[in-house]
């Protein structure tokens, strides 16, 4: 991604952590920021994708490390940041990207299913953000946190209730800490992407080609976002070129929210039994 229209040294001297950075949009962001001079540390629960992404960054001339971490666990997050700073120096920026989601009728969500989404999205984002804040405040250093939210954090959406709840909490955290920590030069912002096809998310959220085309038709630009487009935006938002933005949520959805509202509300127009059967088929296919 070194051909992106951004200065090649935009993120020089930065050490940026990307949670969930081994796959999908997280990998795209990590590779883009590494190409712009940042030292990158990524985490995730599986070591294989971390190793693959780190190798790709290094092969392209960048600097990166991957450390396995379950962001749902506060102690694991603390140990991760200790290891990241021991290996590559003080962390200066954080991209909260790790997330989980699935389609389900609200009445059918199990306690374990609810916990899996809330703990990954909300708890994980808070644990990582708090670790950075504690370190930056103690060292009297500036820092930047960018969290990946969603457009339906504001509008709500049917059939993704835990995700909508957790992402709304992330937006509230962003605005609250932007006010609380801003005095120390610590900035917090968020990006609310619309639909960006990735292998993992698409298999859990888009039930077939027909539904994919309907989703695309809702976007005024009549296309989905590209990972490299989001990656370039994130790189700019993490840079000193954006040093006065604090407490903002940047919508990045091709205009979808302006005309469509909640991303999965169209399913409410279908018979509920048909919707549930569709969700069950998707779960069975992914097992």
C-alpha positions, 0 to 999 in steps of 0.5 A, a space after each residue: 500500500 505504499 502507493 497511497 497518496 499520503 506522505 511516506 513518512 506521515 507516521 514516522 517515529 510512531 509505535 501504533 498498536 492495531 487490535 485484531 490486526 492479523 486479518 481483514 480491515 485490521 491487516 489493511 490498516 496495519 500494512 498501510 500505517 507501516 508503509 507510512 513509517 509507523 512501527 506496528 504491533 498487532 494482536 489477535 487470538 490466533 498466531 498464524 494470521 499475526 505471523 502472516 501479516 507481520 511477514 508481509 509488513 517486513 517483506 515490504 520494508 516495514 517494522 512490525 511484531 505480532 503478539 497473541 492476546 485475548 482482548 476480553 481479558 484485562 490481565 492479558 491486555 496488560 501483559 500484551 502492552 508490556 510485551 509490545 513496549 519491551 519489544 518495540 518501545 513506547 506505544 504512541 497510538 492505538 487502533 481499536 479494531 478487534 470486534 465480533 458480530 453475528 446476525 440473530 433475532 434478539 429473543 434468541 441470543 444466548 447469554 454466552 453469545 451476548 457476552 462474546 460480542 460485548 466483551 470483545 467489542 466494549 470490554 476489549 476496547 476499554 481495556 486497551 484504551 485504559 492501558 494506553 491512557 495509564 501509560 501516557 498519563 504516567 509518562 506525561 506523553 501525548 497519544 492517539 486512540 482511534 476506535 472502529 465504531 459503526 453507523 448503526 451505533 447511532 441509528 440502531 439496527 435490527 438483528 445485531 443488538 449486542 453489536 449496536 449496544 457495544 459500539 454505542 458504548 465505544 462512541 460514548 467512551 470516545 467522547 467521554 475520554 476525549 474530554 477527560 484526557 484532552 488536557 494531557 494531549 491524548 486524543 480519541 476519535 472513532 470511525 463509523 464504517 459502512 459495509 466493507 467486504 471482508 471474508 470473516 465478517 461477510 460470512 457471518 453478516 451477508 446471507 447470499 448474493 441476492 442480499 449482497 446486491 440489495 445491500 449495495 443498492 442502498 449505498 448512494 455510490 452503488 458500491 461497497 468500501 475498499 479496505 485500502 480506502 478505510 486504511 488511508 483514512 485511519 492513517 491520516 486520523 492517527 497522524 499529526 496532520 490531524 492533531 486538532 480533531 478530538 472526540 469525533 466520529 467520522 462516518 465513512 459509508 458512501 452515504 448509506 446512513 443518509 438514506 437507509 438507517 440501520 444496516 440490517 433493518 431490511 430483514 424486518 420486511 421478511 417473515 420472521 421464521 424465514 429470517 431465523 431459518 436464514 440465520 441458522 443456515 449461515 451459522 451451520 455453514 460457518 461451523 
